[in-house]
Amino acid sequence: MTLIRDIEAIKALRNEFLNDFVINSDLTNILTEASGNNFLNSIRIHKYLTSTALIGKVKTARFLESIELTEKTTIKQLSEANINKIAAFVSEL
């Protein structure tokens, strides 16, 4: 039963991470830390940015395309430059 509890804890951590997104957060720091966390770094950046409905899905997808990323790009695939561009995009909203 430990495995089931571990899986539930990881799911809760991921849901909390997704639901805690706010536009005026320190996104650079949050994404940098998440990229090193094996439980969070497989989350798609598009899902993270749009899961709380604070940013539109189409607007986010177009922005990601403009920096040569896709809706399927995960947090672990982001470079430091990508993270900075995403943080700037969100701060301009």
N, C-alpha and C positions, 0 to 999 in steps of 0.2 A: 504493500500500500504506500510505501514511501515514494515510489515512482509517480503514482497518481497525484500525491500531494505536491511533489516537485513540479509536475506539469501544470497543475492548477496555480501554483505560485508564479510560475513563469508567465502564464496567460494573464494573471492579475497584474504583474509588472508591466507587461506590454500594453494592456488596456489602460493602465494608469498613465503610462508614457504618452499614449495617443490622446487621451482625454485632457492631459495637462497642457496641451499646446495653447499658447496665447500669443497674440501678435507682438506685444511689447516685451517679450521675454529675451533673455540673452541667448539667442538662437545659435550663435557661433560656438559658445561653450557647451550648450546642450547637445548639439550634433557631434561635436568633437568627442565628448564623453561617451555618447551613444555608439559612436563608431568603434570604440574599444570594448563595448559590452556585447558579448556573444549572444545574449538573450534579446538585445534590441537592434543590433546592427543589420539584421535581415529584414527589417521593416522597410517597405518602399517609401521613399521620400514623398512621393505624390500622396500616398495614404496619410502620412504623418501631417502634411500641410493642410489636407482637406477634411480630415476626419471630424473636426469640430464644426465644420461648415462656416468658419470665419473667413475662409478664402475659397473662391469658386474653383471648381474642378477644371473648367475649360481655361480659365486665366492661368492657373497653375501649370497645366499641361503645356500651354503656349510658352510660358516662361521657361520651363524645363527644356523645351525644344530649342529655345533661343540660346541656351548655354550648352547645347549638344548633349542633353540628358533625355531620358524617356520616362514615361510613367512607371516603368518597371525597375528603374534604378533604385538600388537599396542604399541604405545609409553607409554601409561598409564600402561601397563603391565610390563614395564622394571624396574628392581631393580637398585640400585646404582651400584652394581657390574656389571650388564649387560651393563649399560651405559659406565662404565669405559673400559670394554672389547671392546665394539663397537668403542669407541674413539681411543683405541690403535690399533685396526684393521685398521681403516681409516688412522691413522697417519703413518702406516707402508707402505702405498701404494705410 
